[in-house]
Amino acid sequence: MTIGIVAFPGTNCEHDVAYALESLGAATVPVWHRETSLEGLEAVVLPGGFAHGDYLRAGAIARFSPIMAAVEKLAGEGRPVLGICNGFQVLCEAGLLPGALIANRDLRFICRPVRLRVESTDSILTRTAAVGQVLTIPLNSYEGNYIPGPETPNAILRYCEPDGAVTEGANPNGSTTGIAGIANATGSVAGLMPHPERAVEDFMASTDGRVLLESFVASLEPAGTARA
Amino acid sequence: MRAVVTITRRGEIADPEGATIQRALVDLGYTEVDVVRVNRTIEVSMPGRDGEYVLTAVRGMCEKMLANPVMEDYEIEILD
């Protein structure tokens, strides 16, 4: 079972994501954005970076890259689709996740570890975590301020204090209700602003990204099997 | 003909850049300024096409890509 990792011009986390997923036993394959098929792949990740220079809006141009039709097809089959940071922005622009991401409240690029509270385990990103679990994972973004659409989003991760309390003080970027990550209604498509792939080894500041990526790997089912 | 698209963020959506400029203007002595919104303009040229054609095409561009319907509105002005 193989995970496709999509790179757009300007994507810069594809190797880190591949490393992290392979360290958890998954097989990965790079997918260039000009490709048009994800045939034979069970899941796909849109990693972080600055796809197409983030011109117009972050993710707005990437959303029309040729590979995105295949990503939408995979998502439509209920297979795991994960967007990290810029990939989350692309999924929102594509309408695969609701809402949008705008500039941080304080107009600063934020690059530091943040604490996240697991709000739901009903997603491909959190299924092996526990509700209330507090994770320390690096955030690395300028446009991480989440704005919901008309409907209440399915929040799976929120910025929090060390004890797990979700407070405005723990909210680094002004994101609505402290949202750091969301999923679609069925949990098969998920996106988050922090970078779990940067928290998987002992030499890193934390290994808390593992539980999220392990959840993703555990969500894989062989190609051809239908998901409920 | 050319079209100029003005893209505005809806009033209820935060505009951190506009808010920062508003505070700076107040500090500068323009104390009556209560709201600043930063909008974006995009100019599109379609040589040899009339205004109606350009308007229809640019409206489609806005719906598909130039504006994000979650948080933005747009206005199109046709230029000569």
Interface residues (C-beta under 8 A of the other chain):
Chain A: L56 R57 A60 I61 R63 F64 C92 E93 P98 G99 A100 I102 A103 N104 R105 D106 L107 N145 I147 G149 G174
Chain B: R9 I13 A14 P16 E17 T20 M65 L66 N68 V70 M71
